[in-house]
Every structure is written in structure tokens, then in C-alpha cells.
Amino acid sequence: MNALTIVLGFIGVPQVILIVVVLLLLFGGKKIPELMKGLGSGIKEFKNAAKEDQPADKKTEEDKKE
């Protein structure tokens, strides 16, 4: 069995509801959208940085395709 399947197998609807309630209590309703926005922009920046760190060979091949 896959380790991810084992971990996700233990997470059900009641556990997800509990996690959401705890997050609401900790951060409040107004703070959560700000946190998600920050998380999304952080992931976007990480992806852009990963694209910039590609080897020069791959960059020139991608430029030729465009």
C-alpha cells in the first residue's frame, strides 16, 4: 500500500470539519482569506523561481518552440 493512501485513508469528513473549525477559531474568518492569498502567491513565486533555474539547454529549446 502507498503511504499516502494510508494517511488519507484516516482522514474523513468529521476530521476535515474539525480541522476547519480549529482554523476558524485560531485565525478568525477575516484572516483566513489573507492567509490563502499569501500561500497562493508564495506558491506562484516558487514556481516562477523554479522555471528560472532551468539549465540553459532547456531554456533555449523552449524559446525556439515559442
N, C-alpha and C positions, 0 to 999 in steps of 0.2 A: 504494500500500500504506500501511496505517496504521503509524505509528511504533511503537505498542505491539505490533503483530503482529510487526514486525521484531525488536524487543528480546526478546519472549517466544519467538520462533522459535529463538533461540540458546540458550535455557535448556532443558536436557533433564534426564533422570533422573540421569545422572552429576554434572551440575553442582549439582543440588539436594542430592545426597548429600554432595558436597564442602562445600557451604555449611553443612550440618547438622554435619558433623564439625568444621569450623573453629569453629563456635559452641560446640560441646561442649568443645573444647579451651580456648577463650578464657574461657568463663564457668563451666563445670562443670555437672553435672547438676542440682544443687540450686538454682543461681542462675537458671536459665532460666525455671522457672515463676513466680518472683518478678518477673522482667522482663516476662513476658507479662501477668501480673496488673496491673502498673503501666501497661503500654501500654494494656490494655483500659480501665482506669479513666480514663486520660488521654483516650482517645477518647470515652468516655461524658461526661466533663465538657465536652469541646469541643462535643459535640452539644447538650448542655443549654444551654451559653452561646450557641450559635448560635440556638436556639429563643427564648431570652430577648431576643435582639437584633432580633427581627422588628419591623417597623413596627407602630404602634398599630392601623392599619386591619385588618391580618391577624389580630392578637390578638383583636380584638372579634368578627370573623367566626367565628373558631374557638371562642370562648366561647359564641356563640349556637348553634353546632351541637351543643355538649355539653349 
